[in-house]
Amino acid sequence: MRIRLQTQMLTTGYPGKVLHENLSIALEPGKLTALLGPNGAGKSTLIKTISGMLPPLRGEVLIDGSNFYKKSQSERSLLVSMVLTEKIIDTYLRVRDVVALGRYPHIGWLGQLTAEDHHKVQWSLEQCCVEHLADKSIARLSDGERQRVMIARALAQDTPVVILDEPTAHLDVKNRVDLMVLLRELAHEQGKAILVSTHDLSLSVDLADWLWLMPNQREFSSGLPEEIVFSEKFKHSFESPLVSFEPSTGQFLLKPKKNNPVQLAGTGIDWQMTLKALSRLGYRVEPAENAEIEVRQGKWITPAGSFDTLASFLNWAQEALNH
């Protein structure tokens, strides 16, 4: 089932405190949307509002063209599933039982799980790589394992709209990538509309189909990842006195402490590593086609000769560039 969730002139916040006004945005079926922004910008409030947990101050949330807030709780649970960042209350339920809770909107609290329901639970466990924990008490899991279990429960709920608030917060790098790839595949292959609030900027830019950007309270932008990343709003949202964002490489770099720029020619991964390393050492690096320093085919070519490793080049650079 492919369903579109949209807002019309939505105002979010709390009584006496408006965070964002007049938002007319949409979660499209078949697309993974990432919500980015610094802490305190209002991301969680927006997520809770469009998922039915927090009533809008003004405006509407529409799903499949009808007012989401006029639907019963049981109707909502068949349309939208949520994964929040709140710590899971300790319980002695088994992991499999927790994931199976996602099936209750389909069968009711007094219903029995069918073979199809059990298959969906098992599939969800496997997709989130927690099938080996199925018979373990959730109270005995790590934070990262618990987070994956709650994502599995949302998958078992099998709703056309899935909303996740910081789902990668407790995951290691590999599991962050695996989760984002899984969400992208679910959107593309099953036609789900998926929204992920995250601080994983690089993963979002690489894997999301659409970005929502909240630079601060009151401001909001929506667009293709490439459009958002190259906007001034993105740059100003995440820069600090110590760090700047370089759109051409998609990297955050330490701001230079040394005034003289270093011109560096080259392309590819070796050039990107050199750019990052020189930035870490406090140099302002300027890409240039005909620079005296060039990174080419695993060699670092300088006026003093060539070096075979980045480490040996940096040893030379720190001595030569300081004079």
BALOBA-1460 file (C-alpha; in Angstrom, 3 decimals):
// residues 323
<rec num="1" residu="m" x="0.000" y="0.000" z="0.000"/>
<rec num="2" residu="r" x="1.528" y="3.304" z="-1.135"/>
<rec num="3" residu="i" x="0.350" y="6.261" z="0.950"/>
<rec num="4" residu="r" x="1.402" y="9.897" z="1.027"/>
<rec num="5" residu="l" x="1.644" y="11.826" z="4.287"/>
<rec num="6" residu="q" x="1.526" y="15.608" z="3.965"/>
<rec num="7" residu="t" x="0.970" y="18.723" z="6.018"/>
<rec num="8" residu="q" x="-0.976" y="21.841" z="5.145"/>
<rec num="9" residu="m" x="0.034" y="25.122" z="6.770"/>
<rec num="10" residu="l" x="1.200" y="23.190" z="9.825"/>
<rec num="11" residu="t" x="2.347" y="25.030" z="12.948"/>
<rec num="12" residu="t" x="4.286" y="22.975" z="15.488"/>
<rec num="13" residu="g" x="5.217" y="23.661" z="19.084"/>
<rec num="14" residu="y" x="3.568" y="23.822" z="22.463"/>
<rec num="15" residu="p" x="0.994" y="26.167" z="23.998"/>
<rec num="16" residu="g" x="2.740" y="29.518" z="24.261"/>
<rec num="17" residu="k" x="5.754" y="28.432" z="22.192"/>
<rec num="18" residu="v" x="5.689" y="28.188" z="18.386"/>
<rec num="19" residu="l" x="8.625" y="26.362" z="16.783"/>
<rec num="20" residu="h" x="7.712" y="26.258" z="13.080"/>
<rec num="21" residu="e" x="4.866" y="27.821" z="11.129"/>
<rec num="22" residu="n" x="3.076" y="27.221" z="7.834"/>
<rec num="23" residu="l" x="4.847" y="23.986" z="6.898"/>
<rec num="24" residu="s" x="3.393" y="22.398" z="3.767"/>
<rec num="25" residu="i" x="5.592" y="19.357" z="3.226"/>
<rec num="26" residu="a" x="5.146" y="15.724" z="2.222"/>
<rec num="27" residu="l" x="6.533" y="12.255" z="2.785"/>
<rec num="28" residu="e" x="6.303" y="10.538" z="-0.574"/>
<rec num="29" residu="p" x="5.793" y="6.785" z="-0.941"/>
<rec num="30" residu="g" x="8.857" y="5.022" z="-2.256"/>
<rec num="31" residu="k" x="11.242" y="7.627" z="-0.862"/>
<rec num="32" residu="l" x="13.590" y="7.845" z="2.120"/>
<rec num="33" residu="t" x="13.521" y="11.346" z="3.622"/>
<rec num="34" residu="a" x="16.140" y="12.470" z="6.159"/>
<rec num="35" residu="l" x="15.460" y="15.243" z="8.671"/>
<rec num="36" residu="l" x="18.617" y="17.150" z="9.604"/>
<rec num="37" residu="g" x="19.319" y="19.964" z="12.011"/>
<rec num="38" residu="p" x="21.168" y="20.875" z="15.195"/>
<rec num="39" residu="n" x="19.857" y="19.972" z="18.629"/>
<rec num="40" residu="g" x="17.013" y="22.195" z="19.769"/>
<rec num="41" residu="a" x="15.819" y="23.083" z="16.261"/>
<rec num="42" residu="g" x="12.469" y="21.316" z="16.734"/>
<rec num="43" residu="k" x="13.017" y="18.032" z="14.881"/>
<rec num="44" residu="s" x="11.475" y="15.786" z="17.541"/>
<rec num="45" residu="t" x="8.493" y="18.108" z="17.886"/>
<rec num="46" residu="l" x="7.818" y="17.930" z="14.147"/>
<rec num="47" residu="i" x="8.131" y="14.137" z="14.178"/>
<rec num="48" residu="k" x="5.723" y="13.785" z="17.103"/>
<rec num="49" residu="t" x="3.255" y="16.129" z="15.420"/>
<rec num="50" residu="i" x="3.104" y="14.360" z="12.067"/>
<rec num="51" residu="s" x="2.978" y="10.927" z="13.731"/>
<rec num="52" residu="g" x="-0.062" y="11.732" z="15.856"/>
<rec num="53" residu="m" x="1.649" y="12.018" z="19.250"/>
<rec num="54" residu="l" x="1.461" y="15.806" z="19.601"/>
<rec num="55" residu="p" x="-1.453" y="17.835" z="18.209"/>
<rec num="56" residu="p" x="-0.585" y="20.666" z="15.831"/>
<rec num="57" residu="l" x="-1.080" y="24.219" z="17.030"/>
<rec num="58" residu="r" x="-2.595" y="25.045" z="13.648"/>
<rec num="59" residu="g" x="-2.931" y="23.422" z="10.259"/>
<rec num="60" residu="e" x="-3.470" y="19.817" z="9.272"/>
<rec num="61" residu="v" x="-1.679" y="16.510" z="8.911"/>
<rec num="62" residu="l" x="-3.164" y="14.540" z="6.036"/>
<rec num="63" residu="i" x="-2.609" y="10.911" z="5.208"/>
<rec num="64" residu="d" x="-4.006" y="9.504" z="2.011"/>
<rec num="65" residu="g" x="-5.868" y="12.813" z="1.680"/>
<rec num="66" residu="s" x="-7.777" y="12.654" z="4.982"/>
<rec num="67" residu="n" x="-7.147" y="14.316" z="8.347"/>
<rec num="68" residu="f" x="-4.861" y="12.045" z="10.344"/>
<rec num="69" residu="y" x="-6.021" y="13.449" z="13.686"/>
<rec num="70" residu="k" x="-9.645" y="12.518" z="12.989"/>
<rec num="71" residu="k" x="-8.746" y="8.847" z="12.747"/>
<rec num="72" residu="s" x="-8.919" y="6.499" z="15.716"/>
<rec num="73" residu="q" x="-5.757" y="5.288" z="17.415"/>
<rec num="74" residu="s" x="-6.223" y="1.827" z="15.909"/>
<rec num="75" residu="e" x="-6.566" y="3.326" z="12.417"/>
<rec num="76" residu="r" x="-3.433" y="5.425" z="12.922"/>
<rec num="77" residu="s" x="-1.412" y="2.404" z="14.057"/>
<rec num="78" residu="l" x="-2.178" y="0.664" z="10.769"/>
<rec num="79" residu="l" x="-0.836" y="3.638" z="8.821"/>
<rec num="80" residu="v" x="2.169" y="5.015" z="10.754"/>
<rec num="81" residu="s" x="4.794" y="3.261" z="12.888"/>
<rec num="82" residu="m" x="7.269" y="5.076" z="15.121"/>
<rec num="83" residu="v" x="10.709" y="4.466" z="16.596"/>
<rec num="84" residu="l" x="11.647" y="7.024" z="19.258"/>
<rec num="85" residu="t" x="14.875" y="7.749" z="21.125"/>
<rec num="86" residu="e" x="13.374" y="7.355" z="24.607"/>
<rec num="87" residu="k" x="15.069" y="4.647" z="26.666"/>
<rec num="88" residu="i" x="13.132" y="1.413" z="26.622"/>
<rec num="89" residu="i" x="11.667" y="0.480" z="30.011"/>
<rec num="90" residu="d" x="13.246" y="-2.678" z="31.378"/>
<rec num="91" residu="t" x="11.036" y="-5.686" z="30.826"/>
<rec num="92" residu="y" x="11.502" y="-9.417" z="30.911"/>
<rec num="93" residu="l" x="9.709" y="-9.914" z="27.615"/>
<rec num="94" residu="r" x="11.703" y="-11.859" z="25.087"/>
<rec num="95" residu="v" x="12.976" y="-10.026" z="22.032"/>
<rec num="96" residu="r" x="10.652" y="-12.065" z="19.797"/>
<rec num="97" residu="d" x="7.659" y="-11.046" z="21.925"/>
<rec num="98" residu="v" x="8.585" y="-7.365" z="21.741"/>
<rec num="99" residu="v" x="8.851" y="-7.519" z="17.959"/>
<rec num="100" residu="a" x="5.551" y="-9.417" z="17.798"/>
<rec num="101" residu="l" x="3.843" y="-6.449" z="19.513"/>
<rec num="102" residu="g" x="4.105" y="-4.740" z="16.147"/>
<rec num="103" residu="r" x="1.505" y="-7.169" z="14.770"/>
<rec num="104" residu="y" x="-1.252" y="-6.285" z="17.245"/>
<rec num="105" residu="p" x="-2.696" y="-3.387" z="15.210"/>
<rec num="106" residu="h" x="-3.485" y="-6.028" z="12.581"/>
<rec num="107" residu="i" x="-4.996" y="-8.703" z="14.872"/>
<rec num="108" residu="g" x="-6.153" y="-6.882" z="18.016"/>
<rec num="109" residu="w" x="-5.062" y="-7.553" z="21.600"/>
<rec num="110" residu="l" x="-7.172" y="-10.717" z="21.924"/>
<rec num="111" residu="g" x="-6.225" y="-12.124" z="18.538"/>
<rec num="112" residu="q" x="-3.792" y="-14.918" z="17.813"/>
<rec num="113" residu="l" x="-0.721" y="-14.578" z="15.637"/>
<rec num="114" residu="t" x="-1.176" y="-16.388" z="12.356"/>
<rec num="115" residu="a" x="1.517" y="-18.112" z="10.326"/>
<rec num="116" residu="e" x="1.794" y="-14.937" z="8.261"/>
<rec num="117" residu="d" x="2.267" y="-12.858" z="11.425"/>
<rec num="118" residu="h" x="5.005" y="-15.179" z="12.681"/>
<rec num="119" residu="h" x="6.692" y="-14.970" z="9.280"/>
<rec num="120" residu="k" x="6.609" y="-11.159" z="9.419"/>
<rec num="121" residu="v" x="8.120" y="-11.193" z="12.936"/>
<rec num="122" residu="q" x="10.904" y="-13.543" z="11.853"/>
<rec num="123" residu="w" x="11.594" y="-11.439" z="8.749"/>
<rec num="124" residu="s" x="11.824" y="-8.287" z="10.867"/>
<rec num="125" residu="l" x="14.241" y="-9.949" z="13.288"/>
<rec num="126" residu="e" x="16.461" y="-11.014" z="10.410"/>
<rec num="127" residu="q" x="16.352" y="-7.624" z="8.675"/>
<rec num="128" residu="c" x="17.591" y="-5.919" z="11.837"/>
<rec num="129" residu="c" x="20.184" y="-8.636" z="12.580"/>
<rec num="130" residu="v" x="18.687" y="-9.563" z="15.953"/>
<rec num="131" residu="e" x="17.359" y="-13.042" z="15.162"/>
<rec num="132" residu="h" x="20.135" y="-14.537" z="17.330"/>
<rec num="133" residu="l" x="18.676" y="-12.567" z="20.276"/>
<rec num="134" residu="a" x="15.093" y="-13.718" z="19.703"/>
<rec num="135" residu="d" x="14.783" y="-15.734" z="22.932"/>
<rec num="136" residu="k" x="16.773" y="-13.360" z="25.111"/>
<rec num="137" residu="s" x="15.180" y="-10.950" z="27.604"/>
<rec num="138" residu="i" x="15.233" y="-7.411" z="26.252"/>
<rec num="139" residu="a" x="16.298" y="-6.238" z="29.718"/>
<rec num="140" residu="r" x="19.654" y="-7.945" z="29.164"/>
<rec num="141" residu="l" x="20.468" y="-6.208" z="25.876"/>
<rec num="142" residu="s" x="22.799" y="-3.306" z="25.198"/>
<rec num="143" residu="d" x="21.356" y="0.056" z="24.141"/>
<rec num="144" residu="g" x="22.333" y="-0.611" z="20.522"/>
<rec num="145" residu="e" x="20.707" y="-4.058" z="20.533"/>
<rec num="146" residu="r" x="17.534" y="-2.651" z="22.071"/>
<rec num="147" residu="q" x="17.390" y="0.038" z="19.416"/>
<rec num="148" residu="r" x="17.555" y="-2.559" z="16.657"/>
<rec num="149" residu="v" x="14.798" y="-4.561" z="18.359"/>
<rec num="150" residu="m" x="12.505" y="-1.511" z="18.384"/>
<rec num="151" residu="i" x="13.219" y="-0.920" z="14.713"/>
<rec num="152" residu="a" x="12.333" y="-4.574" z="14.074"/>
<rec num="153" residu="r" x="9.034" y="-4.036" z="15.903"/>
<rec num="154" residu="a" x="8.263" y="-1.085" z="13.615"/>
<rec num="155" residu="l" x="9.033" y="-3.237" z="10.578"/>
<rec num="156" residu="a" x="6.748" y="-5.979" z="11.904"/>
<rec num="157" residu="q" x="3.972" y="-3.395" z="12.201"/>
<rec num="158" residu="d" x="4.204" y="-3.165" z="8.399"/>
<rec num="159" residu="t" x="2.788" y="0.337" z="7.962"/>
<rec num="160" residu="p" x="3.012" y="2.352" z="4.739"/>
<rec num="161" residu="v" x="4.619" y="5.243" z="6.671"/>
<rec num="162" residu="v" x="7.590" y="4.683" z="9.001"/>
<rec num="163" residu="i" x="9.044" y="7.489" z="11.144"/>
<rec num="164" residu="l" x="12.268" y="7.080" z="13.111"/>
<rec num="165" residu="d" x="13.761" y="9.603" z="15.534"/>
<rec num="166" residu="e" x="17.559" y="9.150" z="15.765"/>
<rec num="167" residu="p" x="17.464" y="5.396" z="15.061"/>
<rec num="168" residu="t" x="21.258" y="5.191" z="14.673"/>
<rec num="169" residu="a" x="22.050" y="6.924" z="17.985"/>
<rec num="170" residu="h" x="23.297" y="3.790" z="19.756"/>
<rec num="171" residu="l" x="24.623" y="1.884" z="16.749"/>
<rec num="172" residu="d" x="28.202" y="1.396" z="15.614"/>
<rec num="173" residu="v" x="29.345" y="2.553" z="12.173"/>
<rec num="174" residu="k" x="28.628" y="-0.713" z="10.361"/>
<rec num="175" residu="n" x="25.132" y="-1.029" z="11.803"/>
<rec num="176" residu="r" x="24.392" y="2.620" z="11.020"/>
<rec num="177" residu="v" x="25.193" y="2.026" z="7.374"/>
<rec num="178" residu="d" x="23.293" y="-1.273" z="7.299"/>
<rec num="179" residu="l" x="20.215" y="0.350" z="8.841"/>
<rec num="180" residu="m" x="20.163" y="3.285" z="6.426"/>
<rec num="181" residu="v" x="20.582" y="0.931" z="3.462"/>
<rec num="182" residu="l" x="17.743" y="-1.233" z="4.798"/>
<rec num="183" residu="l" x="15.430" y="1.775" z="5.166"/>
<rec num="184" residu="r" x="16.281" y="2.917" z="1.653"/>
<rec num="185" residu="e" x="15.507" y="-0.550" z="0.275"/>
<rec num="186" residu="l" x="12.195" y="-0.702" z="2.167"/>
<rec num="187" residu="a" x="11.199" y="2.641" z="0.691"/>
<rec num="188" residu="h" x="12.214" y="1.790" z="-2.856"/>
<rec num="189" residu="e" x="11.155" y="-1.867" z="-3.001"/>
<rec num="190" residu="q" x="8.000" y="-1.784" z="-0.866"/>
<rec num="191" residu="g" x="6.839" y="1.749" z="-1.614"/>
<rec num="192" residu="k" x="6.966" y="2.898" z="1.997"/>
<rec num="193" residu="a" x="7.264" y="6.580" z="2.912"/>
<rec num="194" residu="i" x="10.098" y="6.675" z="5.452"/>
<rec num="195" residu="l" x="11.338" y="9.621" z="7.508"/>
<rec num="196" residu="v" x="14.556" y="9.441" z="9.536"/>
<rec num="197" residu="s" x="15.692" y="12.167" z="11.911"/>
<rec num="198" residu="t" x="19.451" y="11.821" z="12.167"/>
<rec num="199" residu="h" x="22.797" y="13.482" z="12.825"/>
<rec num="200" residu="d" x="24.527" y="11.207" z="10.297"/>
<rec num="201" residu="l" x="25.016" y="13.913" z="7.683"/>
<rec num="202" residu="s" x="27.204" y="11.966" z="5.264"/>
<rec num="203" residu="l" x="24.935" y="8.903" z="5.281"/>
<rec num="204" residu="s" x="21.880" y="11.076" z="4.735"/>
<rec num="205" residu="v" x="23.432" y="12.883" z="1.791"/>
<rec num="206" residu="d" x="24.572" y="9.603" z="0.238"/>
<rec num="207" residu="l" x="21.428" y="7.506" z="0.774"/>
<rec num="208" residu="a" x="18.369" y="9.717" z="1.277"/>
<rec num="209" residu="d" x="16.130" y="10.643" z="-1.648"/>
<rec num="210" residu="w" x="15.010" y="13.902" z="-0.043"/>
<rec num="211" residu="l" x="16.198" y="16.118" z="2.803"/>
<rec num="212" residu="w" x="14.353" y="18.265" z="5.297"/>
<rec num="213" residu="l" x="16.649" y="20.802" z="6.936"/>
<rec num="214" residu="m" x="15.908" y="22.652" z="10.170"/>
<rec num="215" residu="p" x="18.754" y="25.131" z="10.670"/>
<rec num="216" residu="n" x="17.063" y="26.466" z="13.792"/>
<rec num="217" residu="q" x="13.644" y="27.134" z="15.239"/>
<rec num="218" residu="r" x="11.409" y="28.918" z="12.691"/>
<rec num="219" residu="e" x="13.480" y="28.060" z="9.579"/>
<rec num="220" residu="f" x="12.870" y="25.045" z="7.324"/>
<rec num="221" residu="s" x="14.117" y="23.890" z="3.912"/>
<rec num="222" residu="s" x="13.164" y="20.919" z="1.762"/>
<rec num="223" residu="g" x="14.864" y="19.589" z="-1.360"/>
<rec num="224" residu="l" x="17.163" y="17.116" z="-3.037"/>
<rec num="225" residu="p" x="20.267" y="16.231" z="-0.994"/>
<rec num="226" residu="e" x="22.508" y="17.935" z="-3.532"/>
<rec num="227" residu="e" x="20.461" y="21.132" z="-3.400"/>
<rec num="228" residu="i" x="20.400" y="21.260" z="0.393"/>
<rec num="229" residu="v" x="24.088" y="20.448" z="0.909"/>
<rec num="230" residu="f" x="25.243" y="23.219" z="-1.406"/>
<rec num="231" residu="s" x="22.985" y="25.805" z="0.226"/>
<rec num="232" residu="e" x="24.287" y="28.406" z="2.625"/>
<rec num="233" residu="k" x="21.704" y="27.298" z="5.191"/>
<rec num="234" residu="f" x="23.275" y="23.846" z="5.405"/>
<rec num="235" residu="k" x="26.734" y="25.301" z="5.805"/>
<rec num="236" residu="h" x="25.681" y="27.676" z="8.557"/>
<rec num="237" residu="s" x="23.602" y="25.006" z="10.348"/>
<rec num="238" residu="f" x="26.565" y="22.816" z="11.181"/>
<rec num="239" residu="e" x="29.615" y="25.039" z="11.142"/>
<rec num="240" residu="s" x="31.217" y="26.172" z="14.374"/>
<rec num="241" residu="p" x="34.129" y="28.430" z="15.322"/>
<rec num="242" residu="l" x="36.389" y="25.393" z="15.007"/>
<rec num="243" residu="v" x="34.898" y="23.462" z="12.068"/>
<rec num="244" residu="s" x="33.819" y="24.365" z="8.533"/>
<rec num="245" residu="f" x="31.952" y="22.354" z="5.893"/>
<rec num="246" residu="e" x="33.485" y="21.831" z="2.455"/>
<rec num="247" residu="p" x="30.652" y="21.176" z="-0.080"/>
<rec num="248" residu="s" x="33.005" y="19.956" z="-2.829"/>
<rec num="249" residu="t" x="34.092" y="16.977" z="-0.700"/>
<rec num="250" residu="g" x="31.158" y="16.686" z="1.712"/>
<rec num="251" residu="q" x="33.591" y="16.826" z="4.619"/>
<rec num="252" residu="f" x="33.804" y="18.808" z="7.832"/>
<rec num="253" residu="l" x="37.279" y="20.271" z="8.244"/>
<rec num="254" residu="l" x="39.029" y="22.012" z="11.084"/>
<rec num="255" residu="k" x="39.311" y="25.705" z="10.411"/>
<rec num="256" residu="p" x="42.907" y="26.689" z="9.586"/>
<rec num="257" residu="k" x="45.164" y="28.138" z="12.254"/>
<rec num="258" residu="k" x="47.919" y="29.047" z="9.779"/>
<rec num="259" residu="n" x="47.467" y="31.987" z="7.443"/>
<rec num="260" residu="n" x="49.419" y="30.819" z="4.386"/>
<rec num="261" residu="p" x="47.267" y="28.687" z="2.066"/>
<rec num="262" residu="v" x="48.547" y="25.397" z="0.683"/>
<rec num="263" residu="q" x="47.739" y="24.746" z="-2.966"/>
<rec num="264" residu="l" x="47.151" y="21.072" z="-3.665"/>
<rec num="265" residu="a" x="46.473" y="19.369" z="-7.005"/>
<rec num="266" residu="g" x="44.986" y="15.926" z="-7.463"/>
<rec num="267" residu="t" x="41.849" y="13.806" z="-7.313"/>
<rec num="268" residu="g" x="40.635" y="10.615" z="-5.696"/>
<rec num="269" residu="i" x="40.827" y="9.135" z="-2.231"/>
<rec num="270" residu="d" x="44.524" y="9.950" z="-1.661"/>
<rec num="271" residu="w" x="43.849" y="13.611" z="-2.428"/>
<rec num="272" residu="q" x="40.830" y="13.646" z="-0.068"/>
<rec num="273" residu="m" x="42.885" y="12.053" z="2.731"/>
<rec num="274" residu="t" x="45.641" y="14.617" z="2.196"/>
<rec num="275" residu="l" x="43.135" y="17.467" z="2.259"/>
<rec num="276" residu="k" x="41.709" y="16.231" z="5.541"/>
<rec num="277" residu="a" x="45.128" y="15.591" z="7.085"/>
<rec num="278" residu="l" x="46.471" y="19.049" z="6.199"/>
<rec num="279" residu="s" x="43.276" y="20.608" z="7.538"/>
<rec num="280" residu="r" x="43.716" y="18.673" z="10.803"/>
<rec num="281" residu="l" x="47.215" y="20.126" z="11.081"/>
<rec num="282" residu="g" x="45.820" y="23.641" z="10.761"/>
<rec num="283" residu="y" x="46.521" y="24.493" z="7.107"/>
<rec num="284" residu="r" x="44.098" y="26.185" z="4.736"/>
<rec num="285" residu="v" x="44.103" y="24.012" z="1.610"/>
<rec num="286" residu="e" x="43.148" y="25.379" z="-1.814"/>
<rec num="287" residu="p" x="42.536" y="22.957" z="-4.708"/>
<rec num="288" residu="a" x="44.555" y="24.014" z="-7.764"/>
<rec num="289" residu="e" x="45.254" y="22.264" z="-11.068"/>
<rec num="290" residu="n" x="48.866" y="23.438" z="-11.447"/>
<rec num="291" residu="a" x="49.968" y="23.446" z="-7.818"/>
<rec num="292" residu="e" x="53.546" y="22.622" z="-6.838"/>
<rec num="293" residu="i" x="52.220" y="19.911" z="-4.509"/>
<rec num="294" residu="e" x="50.314" y="17.137" z="-6.297"/>
<rec num="295" residu="v" x="48.779" y="13.837" z="-5.270"/>
<rec num="296" residu="r" x="48.859" y="11.369" z="-8.158"/>
<rec num="297" residu="q" x="48.685" y="7.564" z="-8.393"/>
<rec num="298" residu="g" x="49.736" y="6.908" z="-4.807"/>
<rec num="299" residu="k" x="52.569" y="9.460" z="-4.893"/>
<rec num="300" residu="w" x="52.904" y="12.812" z="-3.148"/>
<rec num="301" residu="i" x="54.907" y="15.015" z="-5.499"/>
<rec num="302" residu="t" x="56.547" y="18.121" z="-4.008"/>
<rec num="303" residu="p" x="59.326" y="20.564" z="-4.923"/>
<rec num="304" residu="a" x="61.620" y="18.466" z="-2.708"/>
<rec num="305" residu="g" x="60.786" y="15.196" z="-4.507"/>
<rec num="306" residu="s" x="58.076" y="12.545" z="-4.237"/>
<rec num="307" residu="f" x="56.889" y="10.545" z="-1.222"/>
<rec num="308" residu="d" x="55.321" y="7.094" z="-1.218"/>
<rec num="309" residu="t" x="53.115" y="7.478" z="1.867"/>
<rec num="310" residu="l" x="50.890" y="10.133" z="3.339"/>
<rec num="311" residu="a" x="52.805" y="9.942" z="6.636"/>
<rec num="312" residu="s" x="56.163" y="10.689" z="5.008"/>
<rec num="313" residu="f" x="54.631" y="13.530" z="3.010"/>
<rec num="314" residu="l" x="53.144" y="15.054" z="6.197"/>
<rec num="315" residu="n" x="56.516" y="14.857" z="7.949"/>
<rec num="316" residu="w" x="58.004" y="16.892" z="5.105"/>
<rec num="317" residu="a" x="55.027" y="19.251" z="4.887"/>
<rec num="318" residu="q" x="55.072" y="20.233" z="8.561"/>
<rec num="319" residu="e" x="58.730" y="21.214" z="8.260"/>
<rec num="320" residu="a" x="58.598" y="22.847" z="4.807"/>
<rec num="321" residu="l" x="55.289" y="24.708" z="5.084"/>
<rec num="322" residu="n" x="56.189" y="26.309" z="8.395"/>
<rec num="323" residu="h" x="59.162" y="28.128" z="6.859"/>
